[in-house]
């Protein structure tokens, strides 16, 4: 039997818990959240504090968030690439009109996080 899948939305909590519910049920929750009358909200027999809700997000938003969290990045063409991979989605035959380099260096890539190790602390202490 073919069953049409329902559109899901994610209620993300401050604790990191993700509650996935059908889109039409989110409408009622949004109304409760926007009214602001009650501090606590009941959903599927569970009661939680409205202040603990980070937001109500679409499947696409949560998927993109997970990919970025796992180190992937999205190029200007909308393709996803793994961390430290170069984008080869665009024509690389002509130099870029912005940076005049082939391949283009304008493609936004995630910046590597610098460790906050001992040397960083030591340099901060030496500067003060």
C-alpha positions in Angstrom: 0.0 0.0 0.0 1.4 3.4 -1.0 1.0 6.0 1.7 1.6 9.7 1.1 4.2 11.0 3.5 3.1 13.9 5.7 5.1 17.1 5.9 6.9 17.3 9.2 8.1 20.2 11.3 10.7 20.1 14.1 10.2 21.8 17.4 13.7 22.2 18.7 14.1 22.5 22.5 16.9 24.3 24.3 18.1 20.9 25.7 18.7 19.7 22.1 15.6 17.5 22.0 13.8 17.6 18.6 10.1 16.9 18.5 8.9 16.1 15.0 5.2 16.6 14.3 2.9 17.0 11.3 2.7 20.4 9.7 -1.1 20.8 10.4 -0.6 20.1 14.1 2.1 22.8 14.2 -0.5 25.4 13.4 -2.2 24.9 16.7 1.1 25.1 18.6 2.1 28.3 16.8 -1.2 29.8 17.9 -0.5 28.9 21.5 3.0 30.3 21.3 1.9 33.5 19.8 -0.9 34.1 22.3 1.6 34.1 25.2 -1.0 33.4 27.8 0.2 30.1 29.2 3.7 29.4 30.4 3.4 25.6 29.9 2.2 23.9 26.7 0.8 20.3 26.4 1.7 18.3 23.3 1.0 14.6 22.8 0.6 14.1 26.6 3.9 15.9 27.4 4.0 19.2 29.1 6.9 21.6 28.6 7.8 25.2 29.3 7.3 27.5 26.3 10.5 29.3 27.2 12.5 26.1 26.4 11.4 26.2 22.7 14.2 27.4 20.5 12.0 27.4 17.4 9.8 25.5 15.0 11.7 24.6 11.9 11.1 22.9 8.5 12.7 19.6 7.5 14.9 21.5 5.0 16.2 23.9 7.7 17.0 21.1 10.1 18.7 19.1 7.3 20.9 22.1 6.3 21.7 22.7 10.0 22.8 19.1 10.5 25.0 19.2 7.3 26.8 22.4 8.5 27.2 21.0 12.0 28.9 17.9 10.4 31.3 20.2 8.5 29.7 20.3 5.1 29.4 23.6 3.2 27.3 24.8 0.3 28.8 26.5 -2.7 27.3 29.3 -4.8 25.7 26.6 -7.1 23.8 25.2 -4.1 25.8 21.9 -4.1 27.0 20.5 -0.7 30.7 19.7 -0.2 32.6 17.9 2.5 34.9 19.9 4.8 38.2 21.0 3.1 36.9 19.9 -0.3 37.2 22.3 -3.2 34.2 23.2 -5.3 34.4 22.1 -8.9 30.8 22.9 -9.7 31.4 26.0 -11.8 33.2 26.4 -15.1 36.9 26.7 -14.2 38.1 27.7 -17.7 37.8 31.5 -17.3 39.1 33.5 -14.4 36.6 35.0 -12.0 35.6 38.6 -12.6 35.9 39.4 -8.8 39.2 37.8 -7.8 40.7 37.2 -11.3 41.9 33.8 -10.3 41.2 30.3 -11.8 39.8 28.5 -10.0 37.7 31.2 -8.3 38.6 32.0 -4.7 35.4 33.8 -4.1 33.4 30.7 -3.1 32.6 30.9 0.5 34.0 28.1 2.5 33.7 27.5 6.3 36.5 28.9 8.3 38.5 26.4 10.3 38.0 26.8 14.0 41.1 27.8 15.9 41.8 25.8 19.0 41.7 27.7 22.2 44.6 25.8 23.6 47.5 26.7 25.9 49.3 28.9 23.5 46.3 31.1 23.0 45.9 31.6 26.7 49.7 32.2 27.1 49.7 34.9 24.4 46.7 36.6 26.0 48.4 36.7 29.4 51.6 38.1 27.7 49.7 40.9 26.0 48.1 42.1 29.2 
